[in-house]
Amino acid sequence: MACSGIESKPLTFKEFLEKVSSPTPALPTDEGTNEEPPVQLRAVRIDPYDESVPLRPNEIAPFITAEAMDYMHKQGCPLSYIPSIVYVLRNKILSDDALQKCKIDRPKGLPDKINYDRYHVTKIQELFASALREFSVSWLAEDTQPPRPLECSGLSVSVHSDRGKRRSMEDRHFICLNTDALLGKKCLDDNVGALCCVFDGHGGFNAAEYTYHQLFDRLLTHSEIDTNTHKAMRESFLSIDQSFQELSELERWKCGSTALVVYMRGTDKMHVGWAGDSQAFLFRREDIVKIMTPHKPEDESEKARIEKAGGVVVYLGAWRVNGVLSVARAIGDIQQKPSITAEPDINTIDLNGEEDYLVMACDGLWDAIDPDKIPTLIDEHFKNGGLQEATAEFLVKKALKHGSMDNITIIVLFFPTYKPPKKQLSQPNKEMSLADYFNK
C-alpha cells in the first residue's frame, strides 16, 4: 500500500508522538492493519523498492516525502500536522552528513565518462525512522516546539486499499490536503493546494511505486502548476514516463501503471488528469458529474490512435493492446511503446459549493459497482453509524462482495459542505409489541 489517507480514527498528536517515539513502532501491512515486526525496525516500509534498485540524487527528496507521509498516515498522525512535519524531517535528512553514507560505491569497471551517483533506499529510510524518533522525543519533552497544525481547506478524506483476490498488491496512492505546507510555503487558509492520486500497476508494482514516489514532486514544483495547470500536468506525466523508461531499460522491467491525479487550489476549481482506466466521479447533491472517459482499447478513438502508432487491438477475453494490455494508456510499459502512451487527458471542473464528495478509484471498484450506486451505498454507511474516515473501507468491502477480483484502491474526498445522513435507530420487530421491544 502507498501513501495513505485516514483508514482508521486518527490519534491525538501526543498519542502519535508517544507511539512513534518507541524504538520499534508497529509497521502497517498492505492490508491496512498494524502488526509488530518480527525484527528490529530497519526501514519505514516493508516492500518499497527492491534493495538492488538505487535512488538517483533528484529522486531522494520526493522519495523521503512520500515514504514519510505514508508512514505517518498509517501510524495515525492527525492529518493537519503531517505536511509540515514531513517538510521538517525531509530538510533535516537532506542536510544531514549521514546522507553521504547512503551513497552506493561506484561499480568496478564502469567507464569514467558515465556519471554514477546512487543512494541506498533502505539506508535513507533508516535515516527517516531515526529522525522521526528524535523529533518525537524532543517534542514530547517540550525541548522544542513542533510545527503547528495547518488548515486543509475544510476538505477531509477517507482511503482504503485491498489486495483483493490477486496474489500481490500493485496499487499505490498519494494524498496531501495542504501541498503548500509540504513544500514549506505560506498560503492563505482559503487558498490551500490539495493533491490526490491513484496509481494502478500491472505486470509488477514498480511502475506504480515509482510514479507514486515521484509524480507529485514533478507536478507541485512545476513553475506553472497554478497558472497553467494543464501544461504542468501533461509535462509531469510525460517526464515521469521518460524517467521510468530509462529505469526500465536498466532493470529490464516490463511493467506499467495507470495514473489518476486530482489537484485543487482553493475550492473554486478542480483539475483532473489521467492516463488509463482509473476513474473519478464528482457527486453533487443529486447529480453525478462525469469527469472523464477512461482509456480503454475498445474505445474507437483509442483504437484508432493505437493502430496509427503501429499497434493492434484484439479480443482475448477482453479487448487488449497488441494482445497484451487491457488498458490503452499508462506510464511505463516500455515494450508496448508507442501503442501505449502516457499522454494524459486533462479536465477542469468548476466547483459551485454544492459538492458532496469525490470518489477516485481504480477499476477494481468500477468493474464491480456502477457509479450511480455510490450515493446509496455511502448513505447506507452513515445511516448504519459508520464513521466518515471508514467510508472508503466500506466501499471496498462492497466491491469485494459484488465480485471484484482485482486490487482495489478508493479515495473519498469530502467537501466542507457535505452533511452525511444521521444514524438511523433500529426499527422495532413488527412481531413484537412496542413495550416488549423497549424492555428487551
TISEZA-566196 format. One record per residue (C-alpha): x, y, z; residue number from 1; chain. Coordinates in steps of 0.1 Angstrom, whole numbers, padded with zeros to 4 digits. Layout:
# residues N
r east:X&north:Y&up:Z&resi:NUM&chain:A
...
# end
This chain:
# residues 440
r east:0000&north:0000&up:0000&resi:1&chain:A
r east:0011&north:0035&up:-0007&resi:2&chain:A
r east:0007&north:0069&up:0007&resi:3&chain:A
r east:-0025&north:0067&up:0026&resi:4&chain:A
r east:-0052&north:0090&up:0039&resi:5&chain:A
r east:-0071&north:0082&up:0071&resi:6&chain:A
r east:-0080&north:0045&up:0072&resi:7&chain:A
r east:-0089&north:0044&up:0109&resi:8&chain:A
r east:-0097&north:0071&up:0135&resi:9&chain:A
r east:-0065&north:0092&up:0140&resi:10&chain:A
r east:-0047&north:0096&up:0172&resi:11&chain:A
r east:-0042&north:0128&up:0191&resi:12&chain:A
r east:-0009&north:0144&up:0183&resi:13&chain:A
r east:0005&north:0135&up:0217&resi:14&chain:A
r east:-0006&north:0099&up:0212&resi:15&chain:A
r east:0010&north:0098&up:0178&resi:16&chain:A
r east:0043&north:0111&up:0192&resi:17&chain:A
r east:0042&north:0085&up:0220&resi:18&chain:A
r east:0036&north:0057&up:0195&resi:19&chain:A
r east:0064&north:0066&up:0171&resi:20&chain:A
r east:0090&north:0075&up:0197&resi:21&chain:A
r east:0091&north:0038&up:0207&resi:22&chain:A
r east:0122&north:0020&up:0194&resi:23&chain:A
r east:0101&north:-0005&up:0174&resi:24&chain:A
r east:0068&north:0010&up:0163&resi:25&chain:A
r east:0043&north:-0013&up:0146&resi:26&chain:A
r east:0046&north:-0014&up:0108&resi:27&chain:A
r east:0015&north:-0013&up:0087&resi:28&chain:A
r east:0009&north:-0042&up:0064&resi:29&chain:A
r east:-0006&north:-0040&up:0029&resi:30&chain:A
r east:-0040&north:-0049&up:0043&resi:31&chain:A
r east:-0040&north:-0017&up:0063&resi:32&chain:A
r east:-0035&north:-0033&up:0098&resi:33&chain:A
r east:-0007&north:-0028&up:0122&resi:34&chain:A
r east:0014&north:-0058&up:0133&resi:35&chain:A
r east:0045&north:-0059&up:0154&resi:36&chain:A
r east:0075&north:-0065&up:0132&resi:37&chain:A
r east:0094&north:-0098&up:0138&resi:38&chain:A
r east:0127&north:-0080&up:0137&resi:39&chain:A
r east:0141&north:-0046&up:0148&resi:40&chain:A
r east:0127&north:-0018&up:0126&resi:41&chain:A
r east:0152&north:-0011&up:0099&resi:42&chain:A
r east:0131&north:0007&up:0073&resi:43&chain:A
r east:0098&north:0026&up:0071&resi:44&chain:A
r east:0081&north:0003&up:0047&resi:45&chain:A
r east:0081&north:-0034&up:0042&resi:46&chain:A
r east:0084&north:-0035&up:0004&resi:47&chain:A
r east:0091&north:-0001&up:-0011&resi:48&chain:A
r east:0116&north:-0010&up:-0037&resi:49&chain:A
r east:0138&north:-0039&up:-0044&resi:50&chain:A
r east:0170&north:-0031&up:-0025&resi:51&chain:A
r east:0190&north:-0035&up:-0057&resi:52&chain:A
r east:0173&north:-0005&up:-0072&resi:53&chain:A
r east:0191&north:0026&up:-0061&resi:54&chain:A
r east:0179&north:0062&up:-0060&resi:55&chain:A
r east:0193&north:0090&up:-0081&resi:56&chain:A
r east:0200&north:0123&up:-0064&resi:57&chain:A
r east:0169&north:0141&up:-0078&resi:58&chain:A
r east:0147&north:0113&up:-0066&resi:59&chain:A
r east:0158&north:0114&up:-0029&resi:60&chain:A
r east:0137&north:0143&up:-0017&resi:61&chain:A
r east:0104&north:0132&up:-0032&resi:62&chain:A
r east:0111&north:0096&up:-0021&resi:63&chain:A
r east:0116&north:0107&up:0016&resi:64&chain:A
r east:0084&north:0129&up:0014&resi:65&chain:A
r east:0062&north:0101&up:0000&resi:66&chain:A
r east:0075&north:0075&up:0024&resi:67&chain:A
r east:0073&north:0098&up:0054&resi:68&chain:A
r east:0037&north:0108&up:0046&resi:69&chain:A
r east:0027&north:0072&up:0041&resi:70&chain:A
r east:0042&north:0061&up:0074&resi:71&chain:A
r east:0027&north:0090&up:0094&resi:72&chain:A
r east:-0007&north:0084&up:0080&resi:73&chain:A
r east:-0006&north:0047&up:0088&resi:74&chain:A
r east:0006&north:0054&up:0124&resi:75&chain:A
r east:-0025&north:0077&up:0129&resi:76&chain:A
r east:-0009&north:0111&up:0129&resi:77&chain:A
r east:-0036&north:0139&up:0127&resi:78&chain:A
r east:-0039&north:0150&up:0091&resi:79&chain:A
r east:-0033&north:0187&up:0098&resi:80&chain:A
r east:0002&north:0180&up:0112&resi:81&chain:A
r east:0016&north:0157&up:0086&resi:82&chain:A
r east:0027&north:0180&up:0057&resi:83&chain:A
r east:0046&north:0205&up:0079&resi:84&chain:A
r east:0063&north:0177&up:0099&resi:85&chain:A
r east:0073&north:0159&up:0067&resi:86&chain:A
r east:0088&north:0191&up:0055&resi:87&chain:A
r east:0109&north:0195&up:0087&resi:88&chain:A
r east:0120&north:0158&up:0086&resi:89&chain:A
r east:0129&north:0159&up:0049&resi:90&chain:A
r east:0151&north:0190&up:0053&resi:91&chain:A
r east:0169&north:0175&up:0083&resi:92&chain:A
r east:0177&north:0143&up:0063&resi:93&chain:A
r east:0188&north:0162&up:0032&resi:94&chain:A
r east:0211&north:0184&up:0053&resi:95&chain:A
r east:0225&north:0155&up:0074&resi:96&chain:A
r east:0261&north:0144&up:0068&resi:97&chain:A
r east:0248&north:0109&up:0073&resi:98&chain:A
r east:0231&north:0111&up:0039&resi:99&chain:A
r east:0266&north:0107&up:0023&resi:100&chain:A
r east:0269&north:0074&up:0040&resi:101&chain:A
r east:0239&north:0062&up:0020&resi:102&chain:A
r east:0258&north:0065&up:-0013&resi:103&chain:A
r east:0265&north:0033&up:-0032&resi:104&chain:A
r east:0301&north:0026&up:-0042&resi:105&chain:A
r east:0308&north:0031&up:-0079&resi:106&chain:A
r east:0307&north:-0003&up:-0097&resi:107&chain:A
r east:0341&north:-0016&up:-0107&resi:108&chain:A
r east:0348&north:-0014&up:-0144&resi:109&chain:A
r east:0322&north:0013&up:-0151&resi:110&chain:A
r east:0336&north:0038&up:-0177&resi:111&chain:A
r east:0347&north:0071&up:-0163&resi:112&chain:A
r east:0325&north:0090&up:-0187&resi:113&chain:A
r east:0294&north:0075&up:-0171&resi:114&chain:A
r east:0282&north:0095&up:-0142&resi:115&chain:A
r east:0272&north:0072&up:-0113&resi:116&chain:A
r east:0256&north:0088&up:-0083&resi:117&chain:A
r east:0233&north:0064&up:-0065&resi:118&chain:A
r east:0219&north:0060&up:-0030&resi:119&chain:A
r east:0207&north:0030&up:-0009&resi:120&chain:A
r east:0169&north:0031&up:-0004&resi:121&chain:A
r east:0168&north:0012&up:0029&resi:122&chain:A
r east:0196&north:0033&up:0044&resi:123&chain:A
r east:0177&north:0065&up:0036&resi:124&chain:A
r east:0146&north:0050&up:0052&resi:125&chain:A
r east:0166&north:0043&up:0083&resi:126&chain:A
r east:0176&north:0080&up:0085&resi:127&chain:A
r east:0139&north:0089&up:0084&resi:128&chain:A
r east:0130&north:0065&up:0111&resi:129&chain:A
r east:0158&north:0078&up:0133&resi:130&chain:A
r east:0149&north:0115&up:0126&resi:131&chain:A
r east:0112&north:0109&up:0134&resi:132&chain:A
r east:0120&north:0093&up:0167&resi:133&chain:A
r east:0145&north:0120&up:0176&resi:134&chain:A
r east:0120&north:0148&up:0169&resi:135&chain:A
r east:0092&north:0129&up:0186&resi:136&chain:A
r east:0111&north:0125&up:0218&resi:137&chain:A
r east:0121&north:0162&up:0217&resi:138&chain:A
r east:0085&north:0174&up:0211&resi:139&chain:A
r east:0072&north:0151&up:0239&resi:140&chain:A
r east:0097&north:0165&up:0263&resi:141&chain:A
r east:0088&north:0200&up:0251&resi:142&chain:A
r east:0125&north:0207&up:0244&resi:143&chain:A
r east:0115&north:0221&up:0210&resi:144&chain:A
r east:0082&north:0232&up:0195&resi:145&chain:A
r east:0066&north:0210&up:0168&resi:146&chain:A
r east:0052&north:0225&up:0136&resi:147&chain:A
r east:0017&north:0239&up:0142&resi:148&chain:A
r east:-0013&north:0221&up:0126&resi:149&chain:A
r east:-0024&north:0238&up:0093&resi:150&chain:A
r east:-0057&north:0243&up:0076&resi:151&chain:A
r east:-0067&north:0219&up:0049&resi:152&chain:A
r east:-0094&north:0240&up:0032&resi:153&chain:A
r east:-0121&north:0221&up:0051&resi:154&chain:A
r east:-0116&north:0190&up:0030&resi:155&chain:A
r east:-0115&north:0156&up:0047&resi:156&chain:A
r east:-0106&north:0122&up:0032&resi:157&chain:A
r east:-0111&north:0085&up:0036&resi:158&chain:A
r east:-0089&north:0060&up:0018&resi:159&chain:A
r east:-0086&north:0022&up:0018&resi:160&chain:A
r east:-0068&north:-0004&up:-0003&resi:161&chain:A
r east:-0072&north:-0041&up:-0005&resi:162&chain:A
r east:-0052&north:-0067&up:-0024&resi:163&chain:A
r east:-0085&north:-0085&up:-0033&resi:164&chain:A
r east:-0082&north:-0118&up:-0050&resi:165&chain:A
r east:-0048&north:-0110&up:-0065&resi:166&chain:A
r east:-0015&north:-0126&up:-0053&resi:167&chain:A
r east:0002&north:-0092&up:-0049&resi:168&chain:A
r east:-0007&north:-0056&up:-0043&resi:169&chain:A
r east:0002&north:-0033&up:-0073&resi:170&chain:A
r east:-0019&north:-0002&up:-0064&resi:171&chain:A
r east:-0004&north:0029&up:-0049&resi:172&chain:A
r east:-0019&north:0063&up:-0039&resi:173&chain:A
r east:-0009&north:0097&up:-0027&resi:174&chain:A
r east:-0028&north:0122&up:-0006&resi:175&chain:A
r east:-0019&north:0157&up:0006&resi:176&chain:A
r east:-0045&north:0182&up:0017&resi:177&chain:A
r east:-0020&north:0210&up:0022&resi:178&chain:A
r east:0006&north:0210&up:-0006&resi:179&chain:A
r east:0019&north:0244&up:0005&resi:180&chain:A
r east:0030&north:0231&up:0039&resi:181&chain:A
r east:0045&north:0201&up:0023&resi:182&chain:A
r east:0068&north:0224&up:0003&resi:183&chain:A
r east:0074&north:0249&up:0031&resi:184&chain:A
r east:0053&north:0276&up:0015&resi:185&chain:A
r east:0030&north:0300&up:0033&resi:186&chain:A
r east:-0005&north:0303&up:0020&resi:187&chain:A
r east:-0039&north:0318&up:0029&resi:188&chain:A
r east:-0061&north:0293&up:0046&resi:189&chain:A
r east:-0088&north:0296&up:0020&resi:190&chain:A
r east:-0065&north:0290&up:-0009&resi:191&chain:A
r east:-0046&north:0259&up:0001&resi:192&chain:A
r east:-0035&north:0234&up:-0025&resi:193&chain:A
r east:-0046&north:0198&up:-0023&resi:194&chain:A
r east:-0035&north:0167&up:-0043&resi:195&chain:A
r east:-0049&north:0132&up:-0045&resi:196&chain:A
r east:-0036&north:0104&up:-0068&resi:197&chain:A
r east:-0044&north:0068&up:-0076&resi:198&chain:A
r east:-0019&north:0045&up:-0094&resi:199&chain:A
r east:-0030&north:0011&up:-0106&resi:200&chain:A
r east:0001&north:-0010&up:-0116&resi:201&chain:A
r east:0002&north:-0040&up:-0139&resi:202&chain:A
r east:0029&north:-0065&up:-0146&resi:203&chain:A
r east:0045&north:-0057&up:-0113&resi:204&chain:A
r east:0044&north:-0029&up:-0087&resi:205&chain:A
r east:0075&north:-0010&up:-0098&resi:206&chain:A
r east:0058&north:0015&up:-0122&resi:207&chain:A
r east:0031&north:0024&up:-0097&resi:208&chain:A
r east:0056&north:0027&up:-0069&resi:209&chain:A
r east:0080&north:0049&up:-0089&resi:210&chain:A
r east:0051&north:0071&up:-0101&resi:211&chain:A
r east:0038&north:0074&up:-0065&resi:212&chain:A
r east:0072&north:0084&up:-0052&resi:213&chain:A
r east:0080&north:0109&up:-0079&resi:214&chain:A
r east:0050&north:0123&up:-0098&resi:215&chain:A
r east:0036&north:0146&up:-0070&resi:216&chain:A
r east:0070&north:0163&up:-0068&resi:217&chain:A
r east:0073&north:0169&up:-0105&resi:218&chain:A
r east:0038&north:0184&up:-0105&resi:219&chain:A
r east:0039&north:0205&up:-0074&resi:220&chain:A
r east:0073&north:0220&up:-0082&resi:221&chain:A
r east:0064&north:0228&up:-0118&resi:222&chain:A
r east:0067&north:0266&up:-0124&resi:223&chain:A
r east:0032&north:0267&up:-0139&resi:224&chain:A
r east:0013&north:0245&up:-0115&resi:225&chain:A
r east:-0012&north:0273&up:-0106&resi:226&chain:A
r east:-0010&north:0294&up:-0138&resi:227&chain:A
r east:-0012&north:0267&up:-0164&resi:228&chain:A
r east:-0022&north:0235&up:-0146&resi:229&chain:A
r east:-0030&north:0216&up:-0178&resi:230&chain:A
r east:0006&north:0222&up:-0191&resi:231&chain:A
r east:0021&north:0213&up:-0157&resi:232&chain:A
r east:0001&north:0180&up:-0155&resi:233&chain:A
r east:0010&north:0170&up:-0191&resi:234&chain:A
r east:0047&north:0177&up:-0187&resi:235&chain:A
r east:0048&north:0159&up:-0153&resi:236&chain:A
r east:0031&north:0128&up:-0167&resi:237&chain:A
r east:0055&north:0126&up:-0197&resi:238&chain:A
r east:0085&north:0134&up:-0176&resi:239&chain:A
r east:0078&north:0106&up:-0152&resi:240&chain:A
r east:0072&north:0082&up:-0181&resi:241&chain:A
r east:0105&north:0091&up:-0196&resi:242&chain:A
r east:0124&north:0087&up:-0163&resi:243&chain:A
r east:0107&north:0053&up:-0157&resi:244&chain:A
r east:0115&north:0041&up:-0192&resi:245&chain:A
r east:0152&north:0048&up:-0185&resi:246&chain:A
r east:0150&north:0029&up:-0153&resi:247&chain:A
r east:0131&north:0001&up:-0170&resi:248&chain:A
r east:0159&north:-0003&up:-0195&resi:249&chain:A
r east:0184&north:-0006&up:-0167&resi:250&chain:A
r east:0163&north:-0030&up:-0146&resi:251&chain:A
r east:0147&north:-0049&up:-0175&resi:252&chain:A
r east:0112&north:-0040&up:-0162&resi:253&chain:A
r east:0081&north:-0045&up:-0184&resi:254&chain:A
r east:0055&north:-0032&up:-0160&resi:255&chain:A
r east:0033&north:-0001&up:-0162&resi:256&chain:A
r east:0008&north:0019&up:-0142&resi:257&chain:A
r east:-0023&north:0040&up:-0148&resi:258&chain:A
r east:-0023&north:0074&up:-0132&resi:259&chain:A
r east:-0052&north:0095&up:-0119&resi:260&chain:A
r east:-0044&north:0129&up:-0104&resi:261&chain:A
r east:-0067&north:0155&up:-0089&resi:262&chain:A
r east:-0053&north:0189&up:-0080&resi:263&chain:A
r east:-0072&north:0218&up:-0063&resi:264&chain:A
r east:-0062&north:0253&up:-0054&resi:265&chain:A
r east:-0088&north:0266&up:-0031&resi:266&chain:A
r east:-0124&north:0255&up:-0037&resi:267&chain:A
r east:-0133&north:0271&up:-0070&resi:268&chain:A
r east:-0118&north:0246&up:-0095&resi:269&chain:A
r east:-0107&north:0210&up:-0096&resi:270&chain:A
r east:-0082&north:0198&up:-0122&resi:271&chain:A
r east:-0082&north:0161&up:-0131&resi:272&chain:A
r east:-0055&north:0144&up:-0152&resi:273&chain:A
r east:-0055&north:0107&up:-0161&resi:274&chain:A
r east:-0038&north:0081&up:-0182&resi:275&chain:A
r east:-0055&north:0047&up:-0181&resi:276&chain:A
r east:-0088&north:0034&up:-0168&resi:277&chain:A
r east:-0088&north:0045&up:-0131&resi:278&chain:A
r east:-0117&north:0069&up:-0128&resi:279&chain:A
r east:-0131&north:0098&up:-0106&resi:280&chain:A
r east:-0167&north:0108&up:-0102&resi:281&chain:A
r east:-0179&north:0140&up:-0085&resi:282&chain:A
r east:-0212&north:0137&up:-0065&resi:283&chain:A
r east:-0231&north:0170&up:-0062&resi:284&chain:A
r east:-0263&north:0168&up:-0043&resi:285&chain:A
r east:-0285&north:0146&up:-0065&resi:286&chain:A
r east:-0262&north:0147&up:-0096&resi:287&chain:A
r east:-0232&north:0127&up:-0107&resi:288&chain:A
r east:-0207&north:0147&up:-0126&resi:289&chain:A
r east:-0189&north:0126&up:-0152&resi:290&chain:A
r east:-0154&north:0140&up:-0153&resi:291&chain:A
r east:-0136&north:0117&up:-0177&resi:292&chain:A
r east:-0136&north:0089&up:-0202&resi:293&chain:A
r east:-0113&north:0060&up:-0193&resi:294&chain:A
r east:-0087&north:0050&up:-0217&resi:295&chain:A
r east:-0098&north:0015&up:-0229&resi:296&chain:A
r east:-0086&north:-0002&up:-0260&resi:297&chain:A
r east:-0122&north:-0008&up:-0273&resi:298&chain:A
r east:-0128&north:0030&up:-0274&resi:299&chain:A
r east:-0129&north:0040&up:-0310&resi:300&chain:A
r east:-0106&north:0070&up:-0306&resi:301&chain:A
r east:-0081&north:0049&up:-0286&resi:302&chain:A
r east:-0082&north:0021&up:-0311&resi:303&chain:A
r east:-0076&north:0045&up:-0340&resi:304&chain:A
r east:-0046&north:0060&up:-0321&resi:305&chain:A
r east:-0031&north:0026&up:-0313&resi:306&chain:A
r east:-0034&north:0014&up:-0349&resi:307&chain:A
r east:-0019&north:0047&up:-0362&resi:308&chain:A
r east:0011&north:0040&up:-0339&resi:309&chain:A
r east:0015&north:0006&up:-0354&resi:310&chain:A
r east:-0003&north:-0015&up:-0328&resi:311&chain:A
r east:-0034&north:-0036&up:-0329&resi:312&chain:A
r east:-0064&north:-0042&up:-0306&resi:313&chain:A
r east:-0076&north:-0077&up:-0304&resi:314&chain:A
r east:-0102&north:-0095&up:-0282&resi:315&chain:A
r east:-0087&north:-0122&up:-0259&resi:316&chain:A
r east:-0112&north:-0125&up:-0231&resi:317&chain:A
r east:-0111&north:-0086&up:-0231&resi:318&chain:A
r east:-0100&north:-0060&up:-0256&resi:319&chain:A
r east:-0062&north:-0058&up:-0254&resi:320&chain:A
r east:-0035&north:-0037&up:-0269&resi:321&chain:A
r east:-0012&north:-0059&up:-0290&resi:322&chain:A
r east:-0030&north:-0089&up:-0274&resi:323&chain:A
r east:-0014&north:-0080&up:-0240&resi:324&chain:A
r east:-0028&north:-0050&up:-0221&resi:325&chain:A
r east:-0064&north:-0042&up:-0214&resi:326&chain:A
r east:-0057&north:-0005&up:-0208&resi:327&chain:A
r east:-0048&north:0019&up:-0236&resi:328&chain:A
r east:-0027&north:0045&up:-0218&resi:329&chain:A
r east:-0002&north:0041&up:-0189&resi:330&chain:A
r east:0031&north:0052&up:-0175&resi:331&chain:A
r east:0058&north:0026&up:-0183&resi:332&chain:A
r east:0051&north:-0005&up:-0204&resi:333&chain:A
r east:0083&north:0000&up:-0223&resi:334&chain:A
r east:0078&north:-0030&up:-0246&resi:335&chain:A
r east:0044&north:-0016&up:-0257&resi:336&chain:A
r east:0056&north:0018&up:-0268&resi:337&chain:A
r east:0043&north:0037&up:-0288&resi:338&chain:A
r east:0010&north:0019&up:-0288&resi:339&chain:A
r east:0007&north:0026&up:-0251&resi:340&chain:A
r east:0012&north:0063&up:-0243&resi:341&chain:A
r east:0015&north:0083&up:-0211&resi:342&chain:A
r east:-0001&north:0113&up:-0227&resi:343&chain:A
r east:-0028&north:0123&up:-0202&resi:344&chain:A
r east:-0063&north:0137&up:-0208&resi:345&chain:A
r east:-0070&north:0167&up:-0185&resi:346&chain:A
r east:-0102&north:0183&up:-0175&resi:347&chain:A
r east:-0111&north:0212&up:-0152&resi:348&chain:A
r east:-0143&north:0212&up:-0133&resi:349&chain:A
r east:-0158&north:0244&up:-0119&resi:350&chain:A
r east:-0170&north:0240&up:-0083&resi:351&chain:A
r east:-0202&north:0257&up:-0072&resi:352&chain:A
r east:-0202&north:0250&up:-0034&resi:353&chain:A
r east:-0228&north:0222&up:-0037&resi:354&chain:A
r east:-0203&north:0193&up:-0040&resi:355&chain:A
r east:-0207&north:0165&up:-0015&resi:356&chain:A
r east:-0177&north:0143&up:-0023&resi:357&chain:A
r east:-0154&north:0130&up:-0050&resi:358&chain:A
r east:-0147&north:0093&up:-0054&resi:359&chain:A
r east:-0114&north:0082&up:-0070&resi:360&chain:A
r east:-0107&north:0046&up:-0076&resi:361&chain:A
r east:-0090&north:0020&up:-0098&resi:362&chain:A
r east:-0110&north:-0003&up:-0120&resi:363&chain:A
r east:-0113&north:-0028&up:-0091&resi:364&chain:A
r east:-0142&north:-0007&up:-0078&resi:365&chain:A
r east:-0158&north:0005&up:-0111&resi:366&chain:A
r east:-0158&north:-0030&up:-0126&resi:367&chain:A
r east:-0180&north:-0042&up:-0097&resi:368&chain:A
r east:-0201&north:-0012&up:-0088&resi:369&chain:A
r east:-0218&north:0013&up:-0110&resi:370&chain:A
r east:-0211&north:0050&up:-0101&resi:371&chain:A
r east:-0248&north:0057&up:-0097&resi:372&chain:A
r east:-0249&north:0031&up:-0068&resi:373&chain:A
r east:-0223&north:0051&up:-0049&resi:374&chain:A
r east:-0246&north:0077&up:-0032&resi:375&chain:A
r east:-0269&north:0049&up:-0019&resi:376&chain:A
r east:-0240&north:0029&up:-0005&resi:377&chain:A
r east:-0225&north:0059&up:0012&resi:378&chain:A
r east:-0259&north:0069&up:0027&resi:379&chain:A
r east:-0262&north:0033&up:0039&resi:380&chain:A
r east:-0228&north:0035&up:0056&resi:381&chain:A
r east:-0237&north:0066&up:0075&resi:382&chain:A
r east:-0272&north:0056&up:0084&resi:383&chain:A
r east:-0257&north:0024&up:0099&resi:384&chain:A
r east:-0235&north:0045&up:0121&resi:385&chain:A
r east:-0203&north:0043&up:0100&resi:386&chain:A
r east:-0175&north:0068&up:0105&resi:387&chain:A
r east:-0166&north:0092&up:0078&resi:388&chain:A
r east:-0130&north:0080&up:0078&resi:389&chain:A
r east:-0142&north:0044&up:0072&resi:390&chain:A
r east:-0162&north:0052&up:0041&resi:391&chain:A
r east:-0136&north:0040&up:0016&resi:392&chain:A
r east:-0132&north:0007&up:0035&resi:393&chain:A
r east:-0170&north:0002&up:0034&resi:394&chain:A
r east:-0169&north:0007&up:-0004&resi:395&chain:A
r east:-0140&north:-0017&up:-0008&resi:396&chain:A
r east:-0159&north:-0044&up:0011&resi:397&chain:A
r east:-0190&north:-0038&up:-0010&resi:398&chain:A
r east:-0169&north:-0042&up:-0042&resi:399&chain:A
r east:-0154&north:-0074&up:-0030&resi:400&chain:A
r east:-0189&north:-0087&up:-0021&resi:401&chain:A
r east:-0200&north:-0078&up:-0056&resi:402&chain:A
r east:-0173&north:-0100&up:-0071&resi:403&chain:A
r east:-0143&north:-0077&up:-0077&resi:404&chain:A
r east:-0113&north:-0099&up:-0084&resi:405&chain:A
r east:-0087&north:-0071&up:-0087&resi:406&chain:A
r east:-0067&north:-0049&up:-0063&resi:407&chain:A
r east:-0090&north:-0021&up:-0051&resi:408&chain:A
r east:-0079&north:0014&up:-0040&resi:409&chain:A
r east:-0106&north:0040&up:-0032&resi:410&chain:A
r east:-0102&north:0077&up:-0021&resi:411&chain:A
r east:-0133&north:0095&up:-0010&resi:412&chain:A
r east:-0127&north:0133&up:-0007&resi:413&chain:A
r east:-0154&north:0150&up:0013&resi:414&chain:A
r east:-0161&north:0187&up:0006&resi:415&chain:A
r east:-0168&north:0210&up:0036&resi:416&chain:A
r east:-0205&north:0215&up:0026&resi:417&chain:A
r east:-0213&north:0178&up:0028&resi:418&chain:A
r east:-0237&north:0168&up:0056&resi:419&chain:A
r east:-0239&north:0130&up:0060&resi:420&chain:A
r east:-0273&north:0114&up:0068&resi:421&chain:A
r east:-0278&north:0108&up:0105&resi:422&chain:A
r east:-0276&north:0074&up:0120&resi:423&chain:A
r east:-0309&north:0056&up:0120&resi:424&chain:A
r east:-0323&north:0040&up:0151&resi:425&chain:A
r east:-0331&north:0003&up:0149&resi:426&chain:A
r east:-0366&north:-0004&up:0139&resi:427&chain:A
r east:-0388&north:-0025&up:0163&resi:428&chain:A
r east:-0396&north:-0060&up:0152&resi:429&chain:A
r east:-0431&north:-0060&up:0138&resi:430&chain:A
r east:-0439&north:-0093&up:0156&resi:431&chain:A
r east:-0430&north:-0077&up:0190&resi:432&chain:A
r east:-0451&north:-0052&up:0209&resi:433&chain:A
r east:-0436&north:-0018&up:0215&resi:434&chain:A
r east:-0435&north:-0025&up:0252&resi:435&chain:A
r east:-0416&north:-0057&up:0247&resi:436&chain:A
r east:-0392&north:-0040&up:0222&resi:437&chain:A
r east:-0382&north:-0012&up:0246&resi:438&chain:A
r east:-0380&north:-0036&up:0276&resi:439&chain:A
r east:-0359&north:-0063&up:0259&resi:440&chain:A
# end
